[in-house]
């Protein structure tokens, strides 16, 4: 009888661990408004590492499609990215933030803004 292959298990475990920290996703709460307000989705890299992180910010309809996006971007420490959309369709929309690295290295929020840019309501992303 052959013994347990610890080397193979170690390699498999390392592969799973590496895949689990490569990407993270945060979401804001759905927001329904009317009028001429917008939903602004903001992401900031608060990490201290010198290596830029890949990221993407999307405004998503509850039907599941992207209304507005930054596309795939690179964010160094202190960098901010935003996607925004008018959401006067009387249908909920929310923010989706996808990035490489740990969640602790990013802060994200959705903000309902009035005409002129003032933030009326904030939804932190979790």
C-alpha positions as CSV (number, residue, x, y, z in Angstrom):
1,X,0.0,0.0,0.0
2,X,1.3,3.4,-1.0
3,X,1.6,6.2,1.7
4,X,-0.3,9.5,1.6
5,X,1.3,12.0,-0.9
6,X,1.9,15.1,1.2
7,X,3.8,16.8,-1.6
8,X,0.8,16.6,-4.0
9,X,-1.5,17.9,-1.2
10,X,0.8,20.8,-0.5
11,X,0.9,21.8,-4.2
12,X,-2.9,21.6,-4.5
13,X,-3.4,23.6,-1.3
14,X,-1.0,26.3,-2.6
15,X,-2.9,26.5,-5.9
16,X,-6.2,27.0,-4.0
17,X,-4.7,29.6,-1.7
18,X,-3.2,31.6,-4.6
19,X,-6.5,31.7,-6.4
20,X,-8.5,32.9,-3.4
21,X,-6.5,36.1,-2.9
22,X,-6.2,37.1,-6.6
23,X,-9.6,38.9,-6.9
24,X,-12.2,40.4,-4.6
25,X,-15.6,41.8,-5.3
26,X,-17.6,44.4,-3.3
27,X,-21.2,45.5,-3.8
28,X,-23.2,48.6,-2.7
29,X,-26.8,48.3,-1.7
30,X,-29.4,48.8,-4.5
31,X,-30.6,52.4,-4.9
32,X,-33.8,53.5,-6.5
33,X,-34.4,57.2,-7.2
34,X,-36.1,59.4,-9.7
35,X,-35.6,62.8,-11.2
36,X,-32.2,63.8,-12.6
37,X,-30.0,62.3,-9.9
38,X,-27.1,59.9,-10.6
39,X,-25.4,57.0,-8.9
40,X,-21.7,57.5,-8.6
41,X,-19.6,54.4,-7.7
42,X,-16.2,55.2,-6.2
43,X,-13.3,52.9,-5.5
44,X,-10.0,54.0,-3.8
45,X,-6.8,52.0,-3.3
46,X,-5.8,52.5,0.3
47,X,-3.0,49.9,0.1
48,X,0.6,50.8,0.7
49,X,2.3,48.4,-1.7
50,X,4.1,50.0,-4.7
51,X,2.6,47.5,-7.2
52,X,-0.6,48.8,-8.9
53,X,-3.7,46.7,-8.7
54,X,-6.1,45.8,-11.5
55,X,-9.6,47.0,-10.9
56,X,-13.0,47.6,-12.5
57,X,-16.0,49.7,-11.3
58,X,-19.5,49.0,-12.7
59,X,-22.9,50.5,-12.2
60,X,-25.2,47.5,-12.5
61,X,-29.0,47.4,-13.1
62,X,-30.9,44.8,-11.1
63,X,-31.5,43.1,-14.5
64,X,-27.8,42.3,-14.2
65,X,-26.2,44.3,-17.0
66,X,-23.6,47.1,-16.8
67,X,-25.0,50.6,-17.3
68,X,-21.6,52.3,-16.9
69,X,-18.1,51.0,-16.4
70,X,-14.5,52.1,-16.0
71,X,-13.4,49.0,-17.9
72,X,-10.3,47.2,-16.6
73,X,-7.9,49.7,-15.1
74,X,-4.7,49.8,-13.1
75,X,-4.7,51.6,-9.7
76,X,-1.6,52.5,-7.7
77,X,-1.8,53.4,-4.0
78,X,-4.1,56.5,-3.4
79,X,-5.7,56.2,-6.9
80,X,-9.4,56.6,-7.2
81,X,-11.8,55.4,-10.0
82,X,-15.4,56.2,-10.6
83,X,-18.3,55.0,-12.8
84,X,-21.6,56.9,-12.8
85,X,-25.0,56.7,-14.4
86,X,-28.3,58.6,-14.3
87,X,-30.7,56.2,-12.7
88,X,-33.9,58.0,-13.2
89,X,-35.5,54.9,-14.6
90,X,-37.4,54.1,-11.4
91,X,-35.4,50.8,-11.2
92,X,-32.8,49.9,-8.7
93,X,-29.1,50.0,-9.6
94,X,-26.1,49.2,-7.5
95,X,-22.3,49.4,-7.7
96,X,-20.0,46.5,-8.3
97,X,-16.3,46.8,-7.5
98,X,-13.8,44.1,-8.7
99,X,-10.1,44.3,-8.0
100,X,-7.0,42.3,-7.4
101,X,-5.6,42.0,-3.9
102,X,-7.1,42.0,-0.5
103,X,-10.4,43.7,0.4
104,X,-8.6,45.6,3.2
105,X,-6.6,47.5,0.5
106,X,-9.6,49.1,-1.0
107,X,-12.6,51.3,0.1
108,X,-15.7,51.6,-2.0
109,X,-19.1,53.3,-2.0
110,X,-22.1,54.2,-4.0
111,X,-23.3,57.8,-3.7
112,X,-26.6,59.3,-5.0
113,X,-25.7,62.7,-6.3
114,X,-27.9,65.7,-7.2
115,X,-27.5,67.9,-10.2
116,X,-24.3,69.9,-9.4
117,X,-22.5,66.9,-7.9
118,X,-23.5,67.1,-4.2
119,X,-23.8,63.7,-2.5
120,X,-27.2,63.1,-1.0
121,X,-26.9,59.5,0.2
122,X,-24.0,57.1,0.6
123,X,-24.1,53.3,0.5
124,X,-20.8,51.7,1.6
125,X,-19.8,48.6,-0.3
126,X,-19.4,45.3,1.5
